[in-house]
Amino acid sequence: MNFIQKGKEYDMIGLGEVMLRLSPQRTDKISQSHIFEKNAGGSEFNVMSGAAMLGIRTALITKLPENKLGHYIRNMIRYGDVSDDHIVYDTSPKARLGVYYYEQGAYPRKASVIYDRAGSSMTTLSIDEIAPDIYEKTSVFHVSSISLALNEHLKSTIQELILRFKNAGVCISFDVNYRANLWDEETARKCIEGIFPYVDILFVSEETSRRMLQRKGSLDEIMKGYTSEYGCKVVATTQREVISPRIHNFGSRIYYNGEFYQEPAYKGIEVIDRIGSGDAYLSGALFGMIRYDDMQKAVEIGNAMAAVKNTVSGDMSVSSLQEIESIIKAHHATGRQDEMNR
């Protein structure tokens, strides 16, 4: 894939808010719980850490309060093998870390998220706080629409960043990660469609394509449409089937250079924590594209990463390449398999 320049300091740089995630234990409801488990979470951070743990060099542009909460998030960024060289620290009196609360579901009760992130330090990030030489340092720049939705100031910063990275010849990766809690469909559609002409690698679920983006036709036609209408080079579409809060099926398709790439979906995934599983897919797919220049590997690694992340608590994927390769091997195997790795 000659649109991804190799040999840079970083294989991939992402931009996004990293929040404090607070969750009741097990399937307790927020309204009844007295104890919350603490984790770090954020879409772009999840992608950077997942890809880094597989074996590529990543960094994150984010803004954190200069206090103990900010230091916790910084430490988690380091734990995820992500460079913290491009963290901006907020020393203002109004500095704050965004928080979100996640409540697990149990049929028929759906999982739910409550955001408490308005006015967080990340929303004040300005273009002049970012090192001016960063645009020459990476092969891929990744961002999601979540960051565009936070406020007008950050949206303008991101739009300028995308333009500067694009002008530097960097491959732009974009996740249409629509969140109805953050903005309405019409506002989101207008903004996101304005980003599409700059995007090289587009991640969008079939549901989001049909609902928020109002695309018509078969899935094949929808995916091809992004390339013909906007010039996207790669389009990856995830397909999640929710049987219950605890049982999911997951698969995906990638369209590139006139060809579709896919494999049989993972069936009957035992879901412990679904948050971050879509991000895990992105991290695996991007790793496959960057490391191997192979779209079939991108599909297989992405699907395996998503399937495994569903079985792990917290936002972050913590899979090694060795683990993922063993999952892929088992997924494609026929006949009897060992019950346990030992």
Rosetta blueprint (number, residue, H / E / L):
1 M L
2 N L
3 F L
4 I L
5 Q L
6 K L
7 G L
8 K L
9 E L
10 Y E
11 D E
12 M E
13 I E
14 G E
15 L E
16 G L
17 E L
18 V L
19 M E
20 L E
21 R E
22 L E
23 S E
24 P E
25 Q L
26 R L
27 T L
28 D L
29 K L
30 I L
31 S L
32 Q L
33 S L
34 H L
35 I L
36 F E
37 E E
38 K E
39 N E
40 A E
41 G E
42 G L
43 S H
44 E H
45 F H
46 N H
47 V H
48 M H
49 S H
50 G H
51 A H
52 A H
53 M H
54 L H
55 G L
56 I L
57 R L
58 T E
59 A E
60 L E
61 I E
62 T E
63 K E
64 L E
65 P E
66 E L
67 N L
68 K H
69 L H
70 G H
71 H H
72 Y H
73 I H
74 R H
75 N H
76 M H
77 I H
78 R H
79 Y H
80 G L
81 D L
82 V L
83 S E
84 D L
85 D L
86 H L
87 I E
88 V E
89 Y E
90 D E
91 T L
92 S L
93 P L
94 K L
95 A L
96 R L
97 L L
98 G L
99 V E
100 Y E
101 Y E
102 Y E
103 E E
104 Q L
105 G L
106 A E
107 Y L
108 P L
109 R E
110 K L
111 A L
112 S E
113 V E
114 I E
115 Y E
116 D E
117 R L
118 A L
119 G L
120 S L
121 S H
122 M H
123 T H
124 T H
125 L L
126 S L
127 I H
128 D H
129 E H
130 I L
131 A L
132 P L
133 D L
134 I H
135 Y H
136 E H
137 K L
138 T E
139 S E
140 V E
141 F E
142 H E
143 V E
144 S E
145 S H
146 I H
147 S H
148 L H
149 A L
150 L L
151 N L
152 E H
153 H H
154 L H
155 K H
156 S H
157 T H
158 I H
159 Q H
160 E H
161 L H
162 I H
163 L H
164 R H
165 F H
166 K H
167 N H
168 A L
169 G L
170 V L
171 C E
172 I E
173 S E
174 F E
175 D E
176 V L
177 N L
178 Y L
179 R L
180 A L
181 N L
182 L L
183 W L
184 D L
185 E H
186 E H
187 T H
188 A H
189 R H
190 K H
191 C H
192 I H
193 E H
194 G H
195 I H
196 F H
197 P H
198 Y H
199 V L
200 D L
201 I E
202 L E
203 F E
204 V L
205 S L
206 E H
207 E H
208 T H
209 S H
210 R H
211 R L
212 M L
213 L L
214 Q L
215 R L
216 K L
217 G L
218 S L
219 L H
220 D H
221 E H
222 I H
223 M H
224 K H
225 G H
226 Y H
227 T H
228 S H
229 E H
230 Y H
231 G L
232 C L
233 K L
234 V E
235 V E
236 A E
237 T E
238 T E
239 Q E
240 R E
241 E E
242 V E
243 I E
244 S E
245 P L
246 R L
247 I E
248 H E
249 N E
250 F E
251 G E
252 S E
253 R E
254 I E
255 Y E
256 Y E
257 N L
258 G L
259 E E
260 F E
261 Y E
262 Q E
263 E L
264 P L
265 A L
266 Y E
267 K E
268 G E
269 I E
270 E E
271 V L
272 I L
273 D L
274 R L
275 I L
276 G L
277 S H
278 G H
279 D H
280 A H
281 Y H
282 L H
283 S H
284 G H
285 A H
286 L H
287 F H
288 G H
289 M H
290 I H
291 R H
292 Y H
293 D L
294 D L
295 M H
296 Q H
297 K H
298 A H
299 V H
300 E H
301 I H
302 G H
303 N H
304 A H
305 M H
306 A H
307 A H
308 V H
309 K H
310 N L
311 T L
312 V L
313 S L
314 G L
315 D L
316 M L
317 S L
318 V L
319 S L
320 S L
321 L H
322 Q H
323 E H
324 I H
325 E H
326 S H
327 I H
328 I H
329 K H
330 A H
331 H H
332 H H
333 A L
334 T L
335 G L
336 R L
337 Q L
338 D L
339 E L
340 M L
341 N L
342 R L
